[in-house]
Amino acid sequence: MTRSIESRFISATCLLLLLAPLGCGPEEGAADEDALEEAALAVVAVPAKGTASTFDVGTWNIEWFGSTGNGPTDEALQRSNVRDVIAGTDLDVWGVQEVVSTTQWSQLIAGLPGYAGLLASEATGGSSYYSSGEQKVGILYKTGAVSVQSAQVILTANDYDFGGRPPLEVKLKVTIGGATLDVYFITLHAKAIADMASYERRVSASNALKAYLDTYRATDRVIVAGDFNDDVDGSILSGKASPYANFVNDSADYRFVTKALSDAGLRSTLSHNQVIDHQLFTNELVSLYVAGSAEIYRVDQYVTSYGSTTTDHLPVLARLTPSAGKPQVIVNEICSNEPGSSTSGEFVEIVNVGGAAADLGGWSIADGTQARHTFPAGTSLAAGGGLVVFGGSSGIPAGLGNAVAASTGGLGLANSGDTVALVNASGATVDTFTFGSSHASTDGVSMNRSPDASAQGTFVLHTALTAASASPGKRANGSAF
């Protein structure tokens, strides 16, 4: 399904210049006309679905976006309608499918202040599998709530099974109710058509995806959002089980939050009777899901001739919130070889990477010998917050507000190697790390999780992350928790 695309539009900057005495170059004529035509289009008012207190996720197939030979024929109108739906719906992140023209994509983003985007063709390994004229998957996200840490195209060995469109996996840092969490966001566009051959390819793709998640993302927060091109309560191929039954049946590890839409007999496209656009969460995120929030947003009631001007798919939405989450406190940074000769400079930093505040009253930090600090009753660590315990009050840097001195007068961490354990009020070990001399060989250099503030991170020397020797009470990059 490849087709060469001619660039027919100018950039947003060029549009601004069009309104000034300067032009955009010798070939601007036709593009200028298209830009003026789009500027003259009425803005479609779409009611918001996103809220300030939730993290709002959408998936949307924007049919042959920017293709001059397929899908909606008025490219400027399609771009205008898509922009208005995204801006009006006001979600934090979107998985999108069927983006063809990168020019059309760039101009869409230029018309969405506060958003950025990434296509599979721009991710690691993506250019080999997504040519300029092919349908591409991608993400759009609010830069104030989401930051991209990495992006790669995965399961390329199953390119055929995915209809020539292997999934895009983007590692994000997302802000949910003030908490900052690592989330892997995967957007996919599965093989279409209700025939046996296509069905078997979807089954193979689903098995490959589950094997990947089971192996590489077993303890990570993951959202898979996209056009699955099949339903989850049964297949679009009559008489067949859902090709995604492997996920549905593994309820301990996965949940299609959109299955309720299928069970209700709804549809996510204008031309078929099933829900084929879905969102799948791993169990690490299910507790944050707002029950009943999965929704097929009937934006076709706001956009004139939606099916012919915009797309044949409807957006599918879901919400996350920290209020339904649980705390998860980890040991994030340890300095056993203090700067200078005063052991008051030793420290242990803990971070709450969960979705709710943690009551630390009665919790303790121990080394390999004994408890070295016990948190007093009433100590609370907010979701996304960090707290550091120093060997002594003289070791606490001036102005560092989220720091305390060890209640026993020292931490007693051995440079030759030791164990740091975080123990809850019931005596259960919440997190622990045993280090050797290689982690404590240099004065003042701490050991820190990599990625920083990630429960799945491994400990490395702080200097492997940044030029700084340590970052007690702060993120590894020096910013505040």
C-alpha positions as CSV (number, residue, x, y, z in Angstrom):
1,M,0.0,0.0,0.0
2,T,2.6,2.5,-1.1
3,R,2.1,5.5,-3.2
4,S,4.4,8.5,-3.9
5,I,3.2,11.8,-2.4
6,E,3.7,15.2,-3.7
7,S,4.2,18.0,-1.2
8,R,1.3,20.4,-1.8
9,F,1.4,22.6,1.4
10,I,3.6,25.2,2.9
11,S,4.7,25.2,6.5
12,A,3.0,27.2,9.2
13,T,6.0,29.7,9.1
14,C,5.5,30.1,5.4
15,L,1.8,30.8,6.0
16,L,2.7,33.6,8.3
17,L,5.1,35.0,5.8
18,L,2.3,34.8,3.2
19,L,0.4,37.4,5.2
20,A,3.5,39.7,5.1
21,P,5.1,41.3,2.1
22,L,7.6,38.5,1.7
23,G,6.8,35.2,-0.1
24,C,7.9,31.6,0.4
25,G,9.8,30.9,-2.7
26,P,9.2,30.5,-6.5
27,E,6.9,27.4,-6.1
28,E,4.6,28.8,-3.5
29,G,1.6,29.6,-5.7
30,A,-0.5,26.4,-5.4
31,A,0.6,25.8,-1.8
32,D,-0.4,29.4,-0.9
33,E,-3.9,28.8,-2.3
34,D,-4.3,25.7,-0.2
35,A,-3.1,27.5,2.9
36,L,-5.5,30.4,2.3
37,E,-8.3,27.9,1.6
38,E,-7.6,26.2,5.0
39,A,-7.5,29.5,6.8
40,A,-10.9,30.3,5.4
41,L,-12.4,27.0,6.8
42,A,-14.7,27.3,9.7
43,V,-13.3,25.9,13.0
44,V,-15.2,22.9,14.1
45,A,-16.2,23.1,17.8
46,V,-15.5,19.8,19.5
47,P,-16.3,19.5,23.2
48,A,-13.3,18.6,25.5
49,K,-12.9,15.1,27.0
50,G,-9.6,15.7,28.7
51,T,-9.4,17.0,32.2
52,A,-6.7,18.7,34.3
53,S,-6.9,15.9,37.0
54,T,-6.6,12.9,34.6
55,F,-4.2,11.6,32.1
56,D,-6.2,11.2,28.9
57,V,-5.3,8.8,26.1
58,G,-6.7,8.4,22.6
59,T,-6.2,6.3,19.5
60,W,-7.4,7.4,16.1
61,N,-7.0,6.1,12.5
62,I,-7.0,9.3,10.4
63,E,-7.6,7.6,7.0
64,W,-4.9,8.0,4.4
65,F,-3.9,11.3,6.0
66,G,-2.3,13.5,3.3
67,S,-2.6,11.0,0.5
68,T,-3.7,12.7,-2.7
69,G,-5.0,9.5,-4.2
70,N,-6.8,7.8,-1.3
71,G,-9.2,8.7,1.5
72,P,-10.7,12.1,1.8
73,T,-10.0,14.2,-1.3
74,D,-9.8,17.7,0.2
75,E,-6.4,17.5,2.1
76,A,-6.7,21.0,3.6
77,L,-10.2,20.2,4.9
78,Q,-9.1,16.9,6.3
79,R,-6.1,18.5,8.1
80,S,-8.4,21.3,9.4
81,N,-10.9,18.8,10.8
82,V,-8.3,16.5,12.4
83,R,-6.7,19.5,14.0
84,D,-10.0,20.7,15.4
85,V,-10.9,17.3,16.8
86,I,-7.5,16.9,18.5
87,A,-7.4,20.5,19.9
88,G,-11.0,20.3,21.0
89,T,-10.9,16.8,22.6
90,D,-7.8,18.0,24.6
91,L,-6.1,14.7,25.4
92,D,-2.6,14.3,26.7
93,V,-1.4,11.6,24.1
94,W,-2.8,10.1,20.9
95,G,-1.7,7.1,19.0
96,V,-2.5,7.7,15.3
97,Q,-2.5,5.5,12.3
98,E,-2.5,6.0,8.5
99,V,-0.4,9.1,8.3
100,V,1.0,9.2,4.7
101,S,2.3,12.7,4.0
102,T,5.0,14.0,6.3
103,T,4.2,17.5,5.1
104,Q,0.6,17.2,6.0
105,W,1.7,15.8,9.4
106,S,4.1,18.7,10.1
107,Q,1.5,21.3,9.2
108,L,-1.0,19.5,11.5
109,I,1.4,19.8,14.4
110,A,2.2,23.4,13.6
111,G,-1.5,24.1,14.0
112,L,-1.6,22.5,17.4
113,P,0.2,24.8,20.0
114,G,1.4,22.8,22.9
115,Y,1.6,19.5,21.0
116,A,4.5,17.6,19.4
117,G,4.5,14.5,17.3
118,L,6.6,11.6,16.2
119,L,6.1,9.2,13.3
120,A,7.4,5.6,13.0
121,S,9.6,6.6,10.1
122,E,11.5,8.9,12.4
123,A,12.1,6.4,15.2
124,T,15.1,4.1,15.5
125,G,14.8,1.4,12.7
126,G,11.7,3.0,11.3
127,S,13.0,4.4,8.0
128,S,13.7,0.8,6.8
129,Y,10.0,-0.2,7.2
130,Y,8.1,3.0,6.5
131,S,8.7,4.8,3.2
132,S,7.5,8.3,2.4
133,G,4.3,7.1,0.6
134,E,3.3,4.4,3.1
135,Q,0.7,4.6,5.9
136,K,2.7,5.4,9.1
137,V,1.8,5.1,12.8
138,G,2.8,7.8,15.2
139,I,2.0,9.7,18.3
140,L,0.9,13.2,19.2
141,Y,1.4,14.4,22.8
142,K,1.2,17.5,25.0
143,T,4.6,18.7,25.7
144,G,3.6,19.9,29.1
145,A,2.5,16.5,30.3
146,V,4.6,14.1,28.2
147,S,8.3,13.9,27.2
148,V,9.8,11.3,24.9
149,Q,12.8,9.4,26.2
150,S,13.3,7.0,23.3
151,A,11.5,5.7,20.2
152,Q,11.9,2.5,18.2
153,V,10.1,0.3,15.7
154,I,9.7,-3.1,17.2
155,L,8.8,-6.6,16.0
156,T,10.3,-6.0,12.6
157,A,10.8,-9.7,12.1
158,N,7.0,-9.9,12.1
159,D,6.7,-7.1,9.5
160,Y,4.6,-9.3,7.2
161,D,2.2,-10.3,10.1
162,F,1.6,-6.6,10.8
163,G,0.7,-5.9,7.2
164,G,4.0,-4.2,6.6
165,R,3.5,-1.8,9.5
166,P,5.5,-3.0,12.6
167,P,4.5,-1.2,15.8
168,L,6.1,2.0,17.2
169,E,7.2,1.8,20.8
170,V,7.9,5.2,22.5
171,K,9.2,5.4,26.1
172,L,7.5,8.4,27.8
173,K,7.8,10.2,31.0
174,V,4.2,11.3,31.8
175,T,2.7,13.5,34.5
176,I,-0.4,12.1,36.1
177,G,-1.9,14.2,38.8
178,G,1.5,15.6,39.7
179,A,3.3,12.2,39.7
180,T,5.9,11.5,37.0
181,L,5.9,8.0,35.7
182,D,7.7,6.0,33.0
183,V,5.2,4.6,30.5
184,Y,5.9,2.7,27.3
185,F,3.4,3.7,24.6
186,I,3.0,1.3,21.7
187,T,0.9,2.3,18.7
188,L,0.1,-0.3,16.0
189,H,-2.0,-0.8,12.8
190,A,-2.7,-4.4,12.4
191,K,-3.4,-6.3,9.1
192,A,-6.9,-5.6,7.8
193,I,-9.6,-7.6,6.0
194,A,-11.9,-10.4,7.3
195,D,-10.4,-13.3,5.4
196,M,-8.6,-16.4,6.8
197,A,-5.1,-15.3,5.6
198,S,-5.4,-11.9,7.2
199,Y,-6.9,-13.4,10.3
200,E,-3.9,-15.8,10.7
201,R,-1.5,-12.9,10.2
202,R,-3.3,-11.0,13.0
203,V,-3.0,-14.1,15.2
204,S,0.7,-14.3,14.5
205,A,1.2,-10.6,15.2
206,S,-0.7,-10.8,18.4
207,N,1.4,-13.8,19.6
208,A,4.6,-11.9,18.7
209,L,3.5,-8.8,20.6
210,K,2.6,-10.7,23.7
211,A,5.9,-12.6,23.7
212,Y,7.7,-9.3,23.4
213,L,5.8,-7.7,26.3
214,D,6.1,-10.8,28.4
215,T,9.9,-10.9,27.8
216,Y,10.9,-7.3,27.7
217,R,8.2,-5.3,29.5
218,A,7.1,-7.8,32.2
219,T,7.2,-5.2,35.0
220,D,6.7,-2.0,33.0
221,R,3.7,0.3,32.6
222,V,2.6,-0.2,29.0
223,I,-0.2,1.1,26.9
224,V,-0.9,-0.4,23.5
225,A,-3.2,1.8,21.5
226,G,-4.1,1.5,17.8
227,D,-6.1,0.1,15.0
228,F,-6.1,-3.6,15.9
229,N,-8.3,-4.3,12.8
230,D,-10.2,-6.9,14.8
231,D,-12.4,-7.2,17.9
232,V,-11.6,-8.6,21.3
233,D,-14.8,-10.4,22.2
234,G,-14.7,-12.5,19.0
235,S,-13.2,-12.0,15.5
236,I,-14.6,-10.0,12.6
237,L,-14.1,-13.2,10.7
238,S,-17.3,-15.1,11.4
239,G,-16.9,-18.1,13.7
240,K,-13.4,-17.3,14.9
241,A,-12.1,-16.4,18.3
242,S,-10.5,-13.0,18.7
243,P,-6.9,-13.0,17.5
244,Y,-6.2,-11.1,20.7
245,A,-7.7,-13.8,23.0
246,N,-4.1,-14.5,24.3
247,F,-4.2,-11.1,26.0
248,V,-7.9,-11.3,27.0
249,N,-7.3,-14.7,28.7
250,D,-4.2,-13.4,30.6
251,S,-6.2,-11.2,32.9
252,A,-3.5,-11.2,35.5
253,D,-1.1,-9.3,33.3
254,Y,-3.2,-7.5,30.7
255,R,-6.5,-5.7,30.3
256,F,-8.3,-4.4,27.2
257,V,-10.0,-1.4,28.8
258,T,-12.0,-1.1,25.5
259,K,-13.5,-4.6,25.8
260,A,-16.5,-3.1,27.6
261,L,-17.2,-1.3,24.3
262,S,-17.2,-4.5,22.4
263,D,-19.4,-6.2,25.0
264,A,-21.9,-3.4,24.6
265,G,-22.1,-4.0,20.8
266,L,-20.6,-0.7,19.8
267,R,-18.5,0.1,16.8
268,S,-15.4,2.2,16.2
269,T,-15.8,2.8,12.5
270,L,-18.6,4.2,10.4
271,S,-18.7,1.2,8.0
272,H,-18.4,-1.9,10.2
273,N,-20.3,-3.2,13.3
274,Q,-17.4,-4.1,15.6
275,V,-14.9,-2.3,17.7
276,I,-11.6,-2.6,16.0
277,D,-9.7,0.3,17.6
278,H,-8.6,-0.6,21.1
279,Q,-6.4,0.3,24.1
280,L,-4.6,-2.5,26.0
281,F,-3.0,-1.8,29.4
282,T,-0.5,-3.9,31.3
283,N,-1.4,-4.8,34.9
284,E,1.1,-2.1,36.2
285,L,-1.3,0.5,34.8
286,V,-4.7,-1.1,35.4
287,S,-5.0,0.3,38.9
288,L,-4.7,3.8,37.4
289,Y,-7.5,3.3,34.9
290,V,-10.6,5.3,35.6
291,A,-13.3,2.6,35.5
292,G,-15.8,3.1,32.7
293,S,-13.8,5.9,31.0
294,A,-13.2,4.0,27.8
295,E,-15.3,5.7,25.1
296,I,-15.9,5.8,21.4
297,Y,-16.1,9.5,20.8
298,R,-18.8,10.3,18.2
299,V,-17.1,13.4,16.8
300,D,-19.0,12.7,13.6
301,Q,-21.9,14.6,15.2
302,Y,-19.8,17.8,15.1
303,V,-17.9,17.5,11.8
304,T,-19.9,17.9,8.6
305,S,-19.7,14.9,6.3
306,Y,-17.2,13.4,8.7
307,G,-16.8,10.1,6.8
308,S,-15.9,11.6,3.5
309,T,-14.0,14.7,4.7
310,T,-12.1,13.4,7.7
311,T,-11.8,9.6,8.3
312,D,-13.9,6.4,8.5
313,H,-12.7,5.7,12.1
314,L,-13.8,7.3,15.4
315,P,-11.5,8.2,18.2
316,V,-11.3,5.8,21.1
317,L,-10.5,7.3,24.5
318,A,-9.5,6.3,28.0
319,R,-8.4,8.0,31.2
320,L,-5.9,7.4,34.0
321,T,-5.8,9.0,37.4
322,P,-3.5,8.9,40.4
323,S,-6.4,8.7,42.9
324,A,-7.0,5.1,41.9
325,G,-3.3,4.2,42.1
326,K,-1.0,2.8,44.7
327,P,2.3,4.1,46.2
328,Q,5.5,2.4,45.1
329,V,8.6,3.6,46.9
330,I,12.1,2.6,45.7
331,V,15.7,3.2,46.7
332,N,16.9,5.5,43.9
333,E,20.3,6.8,44.8
334,I,23.0,5.8,47.4
335,C,26.2,7.5,48.4
336,S,28.3,5.3,50.6
337,N,31.7,7.0,49.9
338,E,30.9,10.5,51.1
339,P,32.7,13.6,49.7
340,G,35.5,14.5,52.0
341,S,36.0,12.6,55.3
342,S,32.7,13.3,57.2
343,T,30.3,10.3,57.1
344,S,27.5,12.8,57.6
345,G,27.7,13.1,53.8
346,E,26.6,9.6,53.2
347,F,23.0,9.4,51.9
348,V,20.1,7.2,50.7
349,E,17.5,8.7,48.4
350,I,14.1,7.2,48.1
351,V,11.4,8.0,45.4
352,N,7.7,7.3,45.2
353,V,7.2,6.2,41.6
354,G,3.6,5.1,42.3
355,G,0.4,6.9,41.7
356,A,-0.6,7.8,45.3
357,A,1.1,9.2,48.4
358,A,3.0,6.8,50.6
359,D,2.6,6.8,54.4
360,L,6.2,6.3,55.6
361,G,5.5,6.4,59.3
362,G,7.4,3.5,61.0
363,W,9.4,2.7,57.8
364,S,13.1,2.3,58.1
365,I,16.3,2.4,56.1
366,A,18.8,-0.3,57.1
367,D,22.3,-1.3,56.0
368,G,23.6,-4.8,56.2
369,T,23.9,-4.6,60.0
370,Q,20.9,-2.7,61.4
371,A,18.2,-0.1,61.0
372,R,19.9,3.3,60.6
373,H,16.9,5.6,60.2
374,T,13.2,5.3,61.1
375,F,10.7,7.7,59.7
376,P,8.5,9.2,62.3
377,A,4.7,8.9,62.3
378,G,3.1,11.4,59.9
379,T,5.8,11.2,57.3
380,S,4.3,11.2,53.8
381,L,5.9,11.0,50.4
382,A,3.8,12.3,47.6
383,A,3.4,10.4,44.3
384,G,6.4,11.4,42.2
385,G,8.2,12.8,45.2
386,G,11.7,12.2,46.5
387,L,13.2,12.2,50.0
388,V,16.8,11.8,51.0
389,V,18.3,10.6,54.4
390,F,21.8,11.8,55.2
391,G,24.2,10.4,57.7
392,G,24.1,13.6,59.7
393,S,22.6,17.0,59.6
394,S,25.9,18.7,58.7
395,G,25.9,16.7,55.4
396,I,22.6,18.2,54.2
397,P,23.3,20.8,51.5
398,A,22.0,24.3,52.2
399,G,18.5,24.9,50.9
400,L,17.6,21.2,50.3
401,G,14.1,20.9,51.8
402,N,13.4,17.3,51.2
403,A,16.2,15.9,53.3
404,V,16.5,14.6,56.9
405,A,19.4,13.3,59.1
406,A,19.5,9.6,60.1
407,S,17.7,9.1,63.4
408,T,20.5,6.9,64.8
409,G,23.2,9.5,64.0
410,G,24.6,7.7,61.0
411,L,24.1,5.4,58.0
412,G,27.2,3.3,58.4
413,L,27.6,2.4,54.7
414,A,30.8,0.5,53.9
415,N,32.9,1.5,50.9
416,S,33.9,-2.1,50.4
417,G,30.3,-3.1,49.8
418,D,27.1,-3.1,51.8
419,T,23.3,-3.5,51.5
420,V,20.7,-0.8,51.7
421,A,17.2,-1.9,52.5
422,L,13.9,0.0,52.7
423,V,11.6,-1.7,55.2
424,N,8.0,-0.9,55.8
425,A,6.2,-0.5,59.2
426,S,5.3,-4.2,59.1
427,G,8.9,-5.3,58.8
428,A,8.6,-6.3,55.1
429,T,11.4,-5.3,52.8
430,V,10.0,-2.9,50.1
431,D,13.2,-2.5,48.1
432,T,16.9,-3.4,48.6
433,F,20.2,-3.1,46.8
434,T,23.5,-4.8,47.5
435,F,26.5,-3.0,46.1
436,G,30.2,-3.8,45.8
437,S,33.3,-1.6,46.0
438,S,33.0,-0.8,42.3
439,H,30.0,1.3,43.1
440,A,31.7,3.1,46.0
441,S,35.3,3.5,44.7
442,T,35.4,7.3,44.3
443,D,34.8,10.0,47.0
444,G,31.5,11.8,46.5
445,V,30.3,9.7,43.5
446,S,26.9,8.1,44.2
447,M,25.2,5.2,42.6
448,N,21.9,5.9,40.9
449,R,19.1,4.1,39.1
450,S,19.3,4.2,35.3
451,P,16.8,5.2,34.1
452,D,16.6,7.6,36.9
453,A,13.5,7.2,39.2
454,S,12.6,3.9,37.5
455,A,11.7,0.8,39.5
456,Q,13.2,-1.2,36.6
457,G,16.4,0.8,36.5
458,T,19.7,-0.7,37.4
459,F,22.3,1.1,39.6
460,V,25.2,2.8,37.8
461,L,27.7,5.4,38.9
462,H,26.1,8.8,38.8
463,T,28.8,10.1,36.5
464,A,27.5,7.6,33.9
465,L,24.3,9.6,33.8
466,T,25.5,13.2,34.0
467,A,28.6,15.2,34.7
468,A,27.5,15.7,38.3
469,S,28.9,13.4,41.0
470,A,25.5,13.1,42.8
471,S,22.1,14.6,43.0
472,P,20.7,14.0,46.5
473,G,17.0,15.0,46.8
474,K,16.8,15.9,43.1
475,R,16.5,14.1,39.7
476,A,19.8,12.9,38.2
477,N,19.6,15.9,35.8
478,G,19.4,18.3,38.7
479,S,15.7,19.2,38.4
480,A,13.4,19.0,41.4
481,F,11.2,16.0,42.1
